[in-house]
Amino acid sequence: MEPADRETVTGLPPGIAAAREELTPMLSQYADLCAAHGDALVLFQVGDFYEAFCEAAEAVARVCEVTLTERSDSTGDYPMAGIPIDNAAPYLESLLDAGYRVALGDQVEDAEQASGLVDRAVTEVITPGTVVEDDLLEAGTTNYVAAVTESDGVVGLAAVDVSTGECLVTSGDRDAVAGELDRIAPAELIAGPAAPAFEPSDAERGWETHEYDADAFDRRTAAERLEPYLPAPERRFDADAELRAAGAVLAYAEYTQGDDGPLSYVTRIRRYDPRDRLRLDAAAQRSLELFENRGLGASDTLFDALDETNCALGRRCLERWLRRPLVDADAIRGRHDAVGELADRSLAREGVADALATAYDLERLVSRVSRGRADARDLRSLGRTLAIVPELKATLAGADGEVGVDGERVADGGSEAEGDDDAEYPRTDRLSDLRDRLDELSGVRELIDDAIATDPPQEITEGGVICEGFDDDLDDLRATEREGRRWVADLEASERERTGIDSLSVGHNQVHGYYIEVTDANADRVPDDYRRRQTLKNSERYVTPELKEREEAIVGAAERADALEYELFVDVRERVASETERIQELADALAELDALASLATVAVEHDYVRPELRGGSGADADAGIAIEGGRHPVVERTEESFVPNDADLPRGSVAVITGPNMSGKSTYMRSVALAVVLAQTGSFVPAQAASLPVFDRVFTRVGASDDIAGGQSTFMREMSELTEILHDAGPDSLVLLDEVGRGTATTDGRAIARAAAEFLHDELGATALFATHYHELTDLADERERVFNLHFTATREDGDVTFLHRVVPGASSSSYGVEVAELAGVPGPVVDRARDLVAAEEGDRRGEPDVVGVGTGAGDPAVDGASSRGPSNQEPPDEEDEDGTDDGGDGTDDTDASLREFLAEESADDPGDGEGGPSGRNGRESAGSRADAPGDADRAVAPDAASEVVAALRDLDLARMTPIEALNALHDLQSRADDDG
Ligand SMILES: Nc1ncnc2c1ncn2[C@@H]1O[C@H](COP(=O)(O)OP(=O)(O)OP(=O)(O)O)[C@@H](O)[C@H]1O
């Protein structure tokens, strides 16, 4: 969102610029910071507030809903608005939401020590992609800023998460980088010179793009910038564009963190090749509902189904894995091994989960530590997280009394299993490796334990953060302070005794310090050494020379102790920061362990099975998908009785799936694709058994009304997605096509669907699942070697339609539309009539005598009219189509049509007109024109009440109705038929 007045409030507000010559020293300092941060709104620390002035103040007041005040000084009268520093987060969030970048101009010297104007500097520029404040970041998520640029025809992409220090670099052609951007979904994108434009394919996961200093993308500048992070950077990247993008994104990240030099916590710059990961573009992520589900509740996503992580580190890791599943079979098997071991070892799994539940977000903590922003509580949290490491290592090595897979009890990790060393834990390389990577960092932990108080205050300048015993000087100062206070505490008793005044009391206040209070009634008994300090209504307050001396000693010791504590704290923080890299490596290991344990928990709790990975070389090279009793991981949790289905898809085969609406086609196809995605993520899969090849890309194209295409032309979108698939898919791709072609006129749609299926099979060799209502596509099974048909069925019981959700071989009856209408209770005459019309149309196409109105269609009430080869089981003895493959394009289709298609075509003025589009299918318009259409009189319309119902039936715009709307409409028609009857 770009605020309309952004340019007047970012950089130097015009009001300040106009008064440049007369500004007070403070405003002049403000003006300098504004001028240096032309793209940001500067918030300027004045005591406990961040203030903005003039037009910037107006924006802050409006966006943050705070009061706009007027300030007067030698500059003149001008508006001012401020937000409290100790509760700045919600206001900063509002400013970010309103599209501003915010520069924090902090006081960088102690106001009390400053002679004259306090020094201020911008310590951080808060932007959507570079926020580091916990309050502004969602736990367990990543927040990237990315940079793109093009060089030598290669597009480079670099992304950094400033809150954790993670940095990713890759390159490719424009499409590959677009796919990666969709996957990474940065909050902010900075574009270098010559960078192609990248629009998010999903507005809700969109990024804000802006251009950034072209110099930062310069090769030499970028290399210099990278040097402290990565020695000899020129040799580390595959492409020049990668180096430039990486240099620029780090330049931007440094700028937002106050331009204080290299970010020491960015220690892991990871270069990767998009081809090393299963490619899942935004369309696939969306239609497989990996991270979002806009149909069901927002939480009904694959990620939610898998997320049993116990800490933010693991959650981020699992998300990364799911966004970028593996393609290397050994790496995948490594994860499966570990998941399997954790699934088998319930004690270890639970131990890991319990320990990790107490882990803090180590990545964000350590980045705060190395930025010098961590407080004492952060260090304590870090220490507590380190404390779980020994426990985790022991748990992985086999806790006391752990029961082995074979049911044998395993003590202390020792082996008791059948004389082999199987029971040595961890059993798998992956978990052993993880255990070895669990660095106890005992030095850091002991330092924190020894130095930092157990429950320290948030403020690090006011004492109470360093433990006693850590530093002798500090202990001495605290002892002096304590001794002084004890003396004061005893003073009351001793003075009462000395003076004989029982009501004498000793107290303290901020202004006057310690005092001895005596009521006026006892004034005459006050000793000579008392000096009056304050007069109250009925009493006087005094000090004695000794009390004053003690007070000075106490205050002096306390102040020096506070200052020393701060120094000690900063020193401890720096010592911890010097171990940043090791802590980050530990964070990685904890994250992976949590993600693996989460996958194991899901596998156990939801009865997943380890998939066998096939493919590669030898006899297995052509192995395809073989799933027994597969389930949809999300739908099975919401559907009380989910029906498992098998999937047997040889490599390069195309399954044409037919069946009524709502019968389960989409769910089935998605279950298959999700099994592939899950397996390559390292997860087990929801099935009884699964054997899967490793795919390199999953493509999906779901039907127009299943898609959330906003205001776009759905057909156009459908076709561009199809284009991408037909360009890019290959033998290692899995393709899901759900009702391709339904967004346009039936004849065209059918032709496109068929041609696409043929191309997938003949040219691309991709493994594909193709759900369609175009029954003619089932003919392909006769014509193509690796095309086969599957269908879904429904039955009726006591008048209720029941979808069996079971996939069976063969094609469904071509007229399932009519049969579902019958099952739903559409009156008999209408169903019969519809059946006649279908038969007539089929007859017409085959040049048979017109059967319209003859009323042949008794039909079989069971919908499961499977025929393994295409046409309806109600057809007259089949006369083989002569050219059943290829005339879709001319509009004179020679195959049968379902009722729905028939009606849709009937409503178009010219069935051969490919321009029909959605408006050509508007039932209402075409019904009007039909009355005058030549030949209409020939069409026998039943002379009874049903004719009205038939007319209404025609008026339905089936192509645009949801299944529920269709059922409601049928219900309505039925009521009307009943009324008429
Ligand atoms: N195997 C199954 N077991 C139980 N319920 C299922 C199963 N498959 C699907 N369903 C239920 O049926 C509903 C419809 O399924 P789905 O959307 O897959 O049907 P469809 O045939 O693709 O429909 P359409 O052709 O209208 O897109 C789902 O929302 C789900 O609740």
The ligand as a MOL file (V3000), in Angstrom:
LIG
                    3D

  0  0  0     0  0            999 V3000
M  V30 BEGIN CTAB
M  V30 COUNTS 31 33 0 0 0
M  V30 BEGIN ATOM
M  V30 1 N -12.3550 -40.4320 -0.4040 0
M  V30 2 C -13.2690 -39.6780 0.2100 0
M  V30 3 N -13.8500 -40.0840 1.3470 0
M  V30 4 C -14.7880 -39.3250 1.9540 0
M  V30 5 N -15.1800 -38.1240 1.5040 0
M  V30 6 C -14.6430 -37.6680 0.3760 0
M  V30 7 C -13.6620 -38.4080 -0.3240 0
M  V30 8 N -13.3060 -37.6960 -1.4220 0
M  V30 9 C -14.0360 -36.5800 -1.3930 0
M  V30 10 N -14.8420 -36.5440 -0.3220 0
M  V30 11 C -15.7930 -35.4960 0.0270 0
M  V30 12 O -16.5060 -35.1400 -1.1370 0
M  V30 13 C -16.4180 -33.7630 -1.3950 0
M  V30 14 C -16.3090 -33.5220 -2.8860 0
M  V30 15 O -15.1030 -34.0450 -3.3440 0
M  V30 16 P -14.3590 -33.4650 -4.6030 0
M  V30 17 O -14.3540 -31.9990 -4.5820 0
M  V30 18 O -13.0750 -34.1810 -4.6710 0
M  V30 19 O -15.3370 -33.9500 -5.7720 0
M  V30 20 P -15.2060 -33.7230 -7.3350 0
M  V30 21 O -15.6310 -34.9750 -7.9670 0
M  V30 22 O -13.8690 -33.2230 -7.6870 0
M  V30 23 O -16.2850 -32.6330 -7.5690 0
M  V30 24 P -16.3770 -31.5460 -8.7500 0
M  V30 25 O -16.4590 -32.3260 -10.0350 0
M  V30 26 O -17.6250 -30.8350 -8.4280 0
M  V30 27 O -15.1430 -30.7110 -8.6310 0
M  V30 28 C -15.1870 -33.3180 -0.6300 0
M  V30 29 O -15.3450 -32.0220 -0.1630 0
M  V30 30 C -15.0680 -34.2860 0.5130 0
M  V30 31 O -15.7150 -33.7540 1.6420 0
M  V30 END ATOM
M  V30 BEGIN BOND
M  V30 1 1 1 2
M  V30 2 1 2 3
M  V30 3 2 2 7
M  V30 4 2 3 4
M  V30 5 1 4 5
M  V30 6 2 5 6
M  V30 7 1 6 7
M  V30 8 1 6 10
M  V30 9 1 7 8
M  V30 10 2 8 9
M  V30 11 1 9 10
M  V30 12 1 10 11
M  V30 13 1 11 12
M  V30 14 1 11 30
M  V30 15 1 12 13
M  V30 16 1 13 14
M  V30 17 1 13 28
M  V30 18 1 14 15
M  V30 19 1 15 16
M  V30 20 2 16 17
M  V30 21 1 16 18
M  V30 22 1 16 19
M  V30 23 1 19 20
M  V30 24 2 20 21
M  V30 25 1 20 22
M  V30 26 1 20 23
M  V30 27 1 23 24
M  V30 28 2 24 25
M  V30 29 1 24 26
M  V30 30 1 24 27
M  V30 31 1 28 29
M  V30 32 1 28 30
M  V30 33 1 30 31
M  V30 END BOND
M  V30 END CTAB
M  END
